[in-house]
């Protein structure tokens, strides 16, 4: 099921555009391509609100390992009870703050998969919400420039019960597939992961998922990596700097 994804962005969770989750099964796309995954984002990437502190990272690790991929999660931070807790999830960070540290971390670890969930703090803090998606687009371009062989999975923002976030979240999320489509049009391995399966019942507090919410996030990112594999996007990681 290798196809050309030139007419619409590769959507890696719901199938609204490109590959459908139902059409991608572990048996058909599982490979032994080594994965060096950088979970990148804010406290949702860190795992705030989960009972273990692992967030979506541990269930995602388990699913990818079951698919047969040799795995290494990477990042400057370590959090949670999982055996491979490395990540780049910075609590409270906005898009611009992640952009400040991204180059050093990406070039140090050279991930071949980046799972990106960012923007909640921009909206929750009412920090220039009108230009938040422009900052996201710039960050995506920054990531692909730093690690051009990587697959970058850009997630929509999860639901919240914050009035400030919800005021802007729909328009932010509507812009994400367009950012992805523009990146794909230039040949970049960037794809959209839809997190709309989470509901307010999947929240531990105003902003952060609970364990069931993080499981849904793991499922969505997992489908994303499977679809990227099916599309022929995954490449063995480039040599990384000594750690």
C-alpha positions in Angstrom: 0.0 0.0 0.0 2.7 2.4 -1.0 1.2 5.5 -2.6 2.1 9.0 -3.5 0.7 11.6 -1.1 0.8 14.7 -3.3 -2.9 15.7 -3.5 -3.9 15.7 0.2 -2.0 15.6 3.5 -1.3 12.2 4.9 -3.7 12.0 7.9 -2.5 9.3 10.3 -5.3 8.8 12.8 -8.7 9.2 11.4 -8.4 8.8 7.6 -10.2 12.0 6.7 -7.4 12.7 4.3 -5.1 10.1 2.9 -4.8 6.7 4.8 -7.6 5.4 7.0 -6.7 3.9 10.3 -9.0 1.0 9.5 -7.0 0.3 6.3 -3.7 0.0 8.2 -3.3 -3.1 10.2 -0.2 -4.0 12.3 0.3 -7.2 10.2 0.5 -5.3 6.9 2.8 -2.5 8.0 4.9 -3.9 10.9 8.6 -3.6 10.2 11.8 -4.0 12.0 13.0 -0.4 11.1 14.7 0.9 14.2 12.9 3.9 15.6 14.5 6.7 17.5 11.4 8.6 18.7 11.5 12.1 20.2 8.2 13.0 22.1 8.3 16.8 21.8 5.9 19.2 23.4 4.7 20.5 26.8 3.3 18.9 29.9 1.0 16.7 27.9 4.1 15.1 26.3 5.7 14.9 29.8 2.6 13.0 31.0 1.0 15.4 33.5 -2.3 13.9 34.7 -1.4 10.2 34.1 -1.2 7.9 37.1 2.3 6.8 36.2 3.8 10.0 34.8 4.3 8.3 31.5 1.4 9.9 29.6 1.0 8.6 26.1 4.7 7.6 25.9 4.6 4.2 27.6 1.5 2.7 25.7 3.0 4.0 22.5 6.3 2.3 23.3 4.5 -1.0 24.0 2.6 -0.8 20.7 5.7 0.0 18.6 7.7 -2.8 20.3 4.9 -5.2 19.6 5.1 -4.2 15.9 8.7 -5.4 15.9 10.6 -2.1 15.9 13.8 -1.8 17.9 13.1 1.3 19.9 14.8 4.2 21.6 12.9 7.2 23.0 15.1 10.3 23.2 15.2 13.7 24.8 17.0 15.7 27.4 14.3 14.9 30.1 13.4 11.7 31.9 10.0 11.3 33.4 7.6 8.5 34.4 8.0 4.9 35.5 8.5 3.4 32.0 11.8 1.7 31.2 12.7 4.3 28.5 11.5 7.6 29.9 13.5 10.0 27.7 11.4 12.8 26.2 11.4 16.5 25.3 8.2 17.4 27.1 8.6 20.8 28.9 5.8 21.7 31.3 4.4 25.1 30.7 6.2 25.7 27.4 4.8 27.6 24.5 5.6 27.0 20.8 8.3 29.7 20.8 9.9 28.2 23.9 10.1 24.8 22.3 11.5 26.3 19.2 14.3 27.9 21.3 15.6 24.5 22.4 14.6 22.3 19.5 17.7 22.6 17.3 20.1 21.6 19.9 18.1 18.6 21.0 17.2 17.4 17.5 20.8 17.6 16.2 22.1 15.9 19.3 19.7 12.9 19.2 18.8 12.8 15.5 15.4 11.1 15.9 13.8 9.5 12.8 10.3 10.1 14.3 9.1 13.2 16.1 5.7 13.2 17.9 4.7 16.8 18.3 1.8 18.0 20.5 2.2 21.8 21.2 0.2 25.0 21.5 -2.0 24.5 24.5 0.0 26.9 26.6 -0.1 29.5 23.9 -3.9 29.4 24.0 -4.3 28.9 27.7 -2.0 31.9 28.4 -3.7 33.9 25.7 -0.3 34.4 24.3 -0.7 36.0 20.8 -3.3 33.4 19.8 -3.9 34.9 16.4 -0.4 34.0 15.3 -0.1 30.7 17.2 -0.4 28.6 14.0 2.2 30.7 12.3 4.6 29.8 15.1 3.6 26.2 14.7 4.3 26.3 11.0 7.7 27.8 11.7 8.5 25.1 14.3 7.6 22.4 11.9 9.9 23.9 9.3 12.6 24.2 11.9 12.2 20.5 12.9 12.4 19.3 9.3 15.4 21.4 8.6 17.2 20.0 11.6 16.3 16.4 10.9 15.3 16.2 7.2 15.1 12.4 7.2 12.7 12.3 10.1 8.9 11.7 10.0 7.2 14.5 11.9 3.7 13.7 13.3 1.9 16.9 14.1 -1.1 16.4 16.4 -4.1 18.5 16.9 -4.7 19.9 20.4 -6.7 17.8 22.7 -10.0 19.0 24.2 -9.9 21.0 27.4 -12.3 22.6 29.9 -10.5 25.9 29.8 -12.7 28.6 28.3 -9.6 30.4 27.1 -8.2 27.4 25.3 -11.6 26.4 23.8 -12.1 29.9 22.5 -9.2 29.4 20.1 -8.7 25.6 19.8 -11.1 24.9 16.9 -9.5 27.5 14.6 -6.0 26.3 15.7 -6.8 22.7 14.9 -8.4 23.6 11.6 -5.1 25.2 10.5 -2.9 22.2 11.4 -3.8 20.0 8.4 -3.1 23.0 6.1 0.4 23.4 7.7 0.9 19.7 7.1 -0.3 19.8 3.5 2.1 22.7 2.7 5.0 20.8 4.2 4.1 17.6 2.3 3.9 19.6 -1.0 7.6 20.4 -0.6 8.5 16.7 -0.1 8.7 16.7 3.7 7.6 13.7 5.7 5.2 15.6 7.9 1.7 14.2 8.7 -1.3 15.2 10.7 -2.5 13.1 13.7 -6.1 13.9 14.8 -6.7 13.8 18.6 -10.4 14.5 18.4 -11.2 11.1 19.9 -10.5 12.6 23.3 -13.5 14.0 25.2 -13.7 15.9 28.5 -14.3 12.4 30.1 -10.6 11.7 29.2 -9.3 14.6 31.2 -7.6 14.5 34.6 -7.9 18.3 35.1 -8.6 21.3 33.0 -5.9 20.7 30.4 -4.3 17.3 30.9 -5.5 13.8 29.8 -6.1 11.0 32.3 -4.9 7.5 31.6 -7.7 6.8 29.2 -7.0 10.0 27.3 -3.3 9.2 27.1 -4.2 5.7 25.8 -6.2 7.4 23.0 -3.2 9.6 22.2 -0.9 6.6 22.0 -3.4 4.9 19.7 -3.4 7.9 17.4 0.4 8.3 17.3 0.7 4.6 16.8 -1.6 4.6 13.8 0.4 7.6 12.5 3.7 5.7 12.7 2.1 2.6 11.1 0.8 4.7 8.2 4.1 6.4 7.7 5.7 3.0 7.6 3.2 1.9 5.0 3.9 5.0 3.0 7.6 4.2 2.9 8.6 7.2 5.0 10.5 5.5 7.8 14.3 5.5 7.5 16.9 4.0 9.9 18.1 6.7 12.3 21.2 8.8 11.3 24.2 8.5 13.6 23.6 10.6 16.7 26.1 12.5 18.9 27.5 10.5 21.8 25.3 10.8 24.9 
